[in-house]
């Protein structure tokens, strides 16, 4: 039986064959769930047999073994992974050994976000991208079903404590009082927010459905599992619970049991790094995100487990852990949708637009708005002090000042700079870069002062600054 392609993949496949004929390289960048693997299956069907190798296996092969492969074509699935240090060497040796082989790559992203924003389509395919589609475009065009996205909060106390410390550190009393007023209102809103059992019971309407629950590690999964009856018991007190992680020898058995489970009970599969990419479970009603991640790749792969081409249901995404700082995660998808709508209309393809807006339910709408206001207030305070520090730097050439230093305007600038060094881990990368541009050093103050003096030709027994170390 020949491989049958959906219309969007047929279009991509035609672009692939044309680009391979012209440049011998072609990359397809389509979101998870759109069936891009079938593009590779079709190419294999029409051209060759296949030898399957994992990147880990390729890394361990000798040069002689790689040379003996003699491929007509090379397919790099999830090609963004080829940028990994451990696997990249094996891929580089394979490509160097067979420079005449046609090269096809598949991935949901070309960017390695946590690796210096490396563009792997440029590195591996010289920018030869045959077809590219964002998750937002796939939803807009109806290629992937539009999910219902529910945000809520979980274990928010640490985040509130961090905010309180920032407020306590605000110098000007008027600004501190205003920020504290907002903080008090935020605490009340959080206390009045619905708990997880209520949120789950309200939105997990498919009470016999299958849900994937993503956790960050074994200890974290154990902790989440311990709350399963408390959180999901109102939906089905006799729920079926499964767990899967790579170090567990029972994982394969548990996963297969979950897939085959067609009972009239709620089915939950708790997972650690097992279902992020390349695996689709039929009949999934939704995903529950307990794993915090800074990687857009992992984030989109996780929600993509609920989005599959050809399904008619409305999948559910329950975003539990992004909390306030990440409540804009779905905003990235909506931005992609907005861009896709504008692009399709400009090209005269408005008829392809199926949906324009993501259905978002913010269980903590009031708290989220109060948080945004408080963040804006604190950011304004930070910028206020930063401008004072920049002015001092422009006048004096450094920021090696005493912790008790106060500007003529009454700002406790020395105390503020000390806190920036102490709390560097809590600063954004943008804030760190701005501080470094005006001469902030992150070493101990006494060491920094000594090094500055040494650079100006002072000796150990010569002149020295009078400031006291912090």
N, C-alpha and C positions, 0 to 999 in steps of 0.2 A: 504494500500500500504506500503510495507516494505521500510525501509531506505536503500538507495543505497549509497555506499561510493566510492569516487575516489580511485585510486590504492594506493596513498600515505597514505590516511586515513585508508584503509583496512589493510595495513601493520602495521600502528600504532595501530589499533584496536586489531589485533591479538597479538601484543606485550603487550597491556593493559590487555587482558584476561589472558594471561600467567602469567604476573606479579601479578595480583590480586589473582590468584590461589595460587601463591607461597608466597606472602608477604602481601596480603590484602590491599596493597597501590600501587597506580600507578599515575604518573603525565605525562601529555602530554604538551610539550612546543613547539608549532608551531606558526609561525607568523600570524598576522591578515590577514584574507582573504583566508586562506587555507581550511576553512570549518571544523575546529576542533570540533565545537559544534556538528556536526553530529556523531562524535565518541560517545559522551554522549547520543545522541538520539538513536543510535543503541544499546547501552548498556541497556538503559531503555526499549527499544522495546523487548529485549530478556530476561529481568529479572523482571521487576516490573512496577508498576504505579509510579506516581511522585507527590510529594508535593512541590510546588514552594515557596521559601522564599527568600526575599532580605536579604542582610547582615544587613541592618538597622532594618528590622522586627525581625530578629533573636536576635539582640542585646537587644530588648525590651521584649522578651519572658521570662516568669518565668522559674525556674528550673523544675517545675511540667509540664509546657507546653512542654518543650524540651524533658523531659523524656517520655511524651505521644506519641511522634513522632514514636518511635520504628522502625527506618529504617533498611532495609536490606543493603542499600548502601547509601553513601553520596557523592554528586557531588559538588565540589567547583569550580565554574566557575570564571575565572579571579582570580585565587587563590593568586596572589601576593597582592591583596587587603586585604587579611586576616591578613596581618601584621599591618594594621592600628590600632591605639590604641583604637578607638571607636568601631570598628567592631571585632577586634581580640578576645575580651573577650567573645562575643557571640559564635564565632566559637569554642573557647577553651572549653566552657561549653558543646556545642553539641558533640564534640569529646570525652570529658570525660564521658558524660552520655551514650554514645554508642560505647564503645571500640571495640566491635566485628563487627561493620559495616564495609563493604568494603569502601575504600576511593579512589575516582577518582578526579583528579584535572586537570583543563585546564587553560592555560595562554599563552600569547605570550612571557612572560619573567618570570624567577624565581627570579630575582634580584630586590630589592627595592633600586634604585640608590640613592635616596635622603634621605635614612633612614639607613645610615651606611653600605650600600651595603649588606643588609641582604639577605640571600639565603633562600627563602621561600620553595623551593623544599626540602631542607635539614631540615628545621624546621618542616614542616607539613608531609612530606612523607619519612623522613629519607633517602633522596637521591634516592628513588625508582622512577627513571625517565624511563618510558617505551619507549618514543619516543621524540627526541629533534631535532629541525630543525631551523636554522637561516633564517632571511629574505633573506640574500644573497644566501643561498643554494636553497631556494624556487624559486628565480629568475633564478639561474643557471640551474636548472632542468626543467624550464618551467612550474612549478606548479603555479607560479604567473607570470603575464605578466611583461616584462622588461619595465619600464617607461622611458620617456624622462625627464630628470631632468634639469630644467633651474634655474640658480641663478641670482639674481640681487640685487640692493641695494635700501633702502628706509629709509628716515630720518637718514642719515648718519652723519649729522652735529655734533651731540653730540659726536660721536665716534672720529671724527676728532679733536674736541676741547680737548678731553682727551689725544690724542696723542701729541698735541701741548704742553700741560702742561708738559708731560713727557720729551719732547725735551728741553723745557725751563729750566728744572731742572737738565739737564746733566751738570756735573762739568767741565771736560776738554773741552776747547774751540774747539779743533780739532774735537772731537767726536760730539759736539753739532752742529758744522757747517756741518759735514757729514750727520747727522740725519735730519737737516733742509733742506738740498738739496733734500733728498729723500722725505721729507714731501711736499715740493713745487711741485715736480713731481707728487705726489699722488693727490694733490688738482686739478691739471690740468686734470689728468685722470678721476677723479670723475666728474668734470664739463663737460667733453666730453662724459660721459656715457649716454646711451639712457634712456629716462624717462619711467615710468611705462606704459603710454598709448601705446607707441611704442612697448614695450616688450610684452604686453598682445595681441595687435593686430597681432603681428608676430607669436606668438606661440599658441594662442587659435584658432586653425584652425577649430575646430568643432563649428561653429558659432551658431548652434542651440542646443549645448550640455548642459549638467548639470555639474556645477562646485561647489564644496564645498569650502567656504572661512572661514578659522579658525581665530578667534579673541581672545584676551586675557580677555576682560571684557566689560561691557556695555558701558562705556565711550569710550573705544577704538573702539568698533564696531560702535558706533554712528559716530565717527570721520571717520572711513573707509567708512561707508555707504554714508557719505556726499560727497565722491569723486567718487562714483560709476559711475555717468554719465561721469565725466571727464576721468576716467581710462578705462572704458569699452564701452563708447559711440561709438567709431569708429568701434567696432565689431557689435554692434546692438543698435541703439539709443532707441529702444522700448523693451529693455531687461526686463525680469521678475525677480524681486528681492524679496527674502524671508529672514526672520530672525528667528533664534531659540535659545532660552536660557531658562534655567530651571525656572527662576522666572517669565517668561512671560506666562500668562494663554492662550494666543493665539498660543503658540508654537506648540501644537499638530496639530491645524488646518493648520498652515503655513507649517509645515513639510509634512503633507499629501498632501497639494496642490502642493508642490514642486515635490513630488514623482509621482503624477498623471499627472503633466504638460508634455504633449507631443506636445506642440505647436512648431512652426517654429521660435521661438525666443530663444535668449541666456537666460539660467536659472541659477541664482546665489543664493545659500543658505548660508547666513552668520550665523555662529554658534559660541556659547560659551559653551564649556563643554557639548555638547549634542551628538556629534558624534565621540568622541574620541575612543570608543571601543564598540564592540558588535553589531553595526548597519551598515548594508550595503545597500546603495541605488543602485538599478539596473540602469545601463546605465550612470554611472558617467564618464564624460570625463576626469576629473582631479581635483586636489586640489590646492588651493592657500594658502600658509602659511604666515599669517600676525602675528601669535602668536609666540612670543619668548618663548622658554622653555629650561631649563637645563636638563629636564628629557628625557632620551633615550626612555622610555616607551611611553610617550605622543607623542614624535616626530614620532616614528614608527607607532603608532596607527593612527596618522593623515594621514601620507602618505599611510597607509594601506587601507584607505577608497577608494582609487582609484585602489587598486590591489585586484582582486578577481579571485579565481580559476575558470577556465572554460571560461573566456572571451578571445577574440582574438584581441581586439583593443590594441593600444599602449597608455596607460594613460599618462597624463601630470602632472608633479609636478612643480609648480612655487614657488620657495623658495624666498620670498621677504625680510624677516626680519633678516635672519641669518647674513647678512652683512659680513664684512671681517672676524671678529672673528669666525664665524661659517661656512665659506665657505667649511670647510672640513667635514660638516655633512654627505654629501653623501659619503665621503671617508670611513666612518664606514661601509656602505653597500657594497662598493667596496671591502673593506678588507675581509668582510664575503664571498663575491663572490670568491675572490682569494683563500681563505682557502678551500671553497667547491670544487673548480676546482681541487686543489692539492689533496684533500682527495679522490675524485672520481677517479682520475687517479691512485693513489696509490692502490686503491681497485679494479682496473681493470674495473671500471664502466664509462669509458670515454664516452661511448655511450649515457649516460644520460645527458651529458652537452649540453644544448641548446644555452646558451649565456654566454659569459665570461666577458664582459665589460658593465658598465652602460653608457648609452648615456647621456653625460653631456654637457650642453651649458652654458658657463660662459659669461654672458653679460658684466661682469666687469673684464675680464681676465687680462688686463693690470693693472688696479687698484689693483686687488687682489695680483698680483705678486709684485707690488711696496709696498703694505702693508706688505707682508711677509718679504721683504727685510728690511723694516723699523723696524718691530717687532724684527727681528734677531739682527739688530744693537742695538736697545734699550736693548734687553735682554743681549747682550754681555756687554754693559755698566753696567747694574745692577749686573751682575756676577763679574765684575771688582771691583766694590765697595764692594760687599759682601765679596770677598776674603780679601780685606783690613780690613773690620770689623771683620772677623774671626781671622785674625792675631792679631789685637788689643785685642780681647777677650782672645786668647791663652796666651798673655803676661800679661794682667792685671786682668783677671778673671771676668770682666763685661764690659758693654758698656755704662756706665753712664758718658758720656762725654758732654762737652759744645756744644751748637749748633754751635759756631764759631770755633770749633776744626778743625785744619788742620794737616794732617799727614806730616812727614818729606819729603815725596815725592810730597806734594802739593795738595793732595786730600782733598776736603772739606767733610770729613767723618761725622762730627757732623751735618752739614746741611742735608746730605743724610739720616742719621738715623732719623732725625726729620721728614723728608718727608715720610719715611716709616711708622712712627707712625700716621702721619696725614692722609695718604692715604691708610690706612690698607684695607679699603673696596674695593680698586681697585687692591689689590695684589691677586695673585693666592694662592690657599691653599698650594701648594708646596713651594712658597716663604715664606709664613707665618711660615710654619713648619721649614724651614731652618733658618729663623731669630730667632725663639724661641730656636733652638738648640745652638745658640751662645749667648744666654742670653738676647735677646731683650725683654723688658717688654713694655706693651702697655698702662700702666697708665701714668698719668702726670709725667714729669721728676722729679719734686721736690719731689713728693710722693715716687717715686721709689728710689731716692737717700736717702731719710730719712729712708725708710724701710731697705735698704741695710746697712746703718749706724747702725740702731737699732739692726739688726741681728748680727752685729759685736760687740755689747756691748756698743755702745755709748749712752750717756744720752742726754736729751734735752739741758743741759747746757755744755756738754762736747765738744769733738772735732767734727768738721763737715767738709765736703768737701767745696771747695771754688768755685765750679762751680755755675753758675747762672741758675735758672730754665728757661725752654723754654716757 
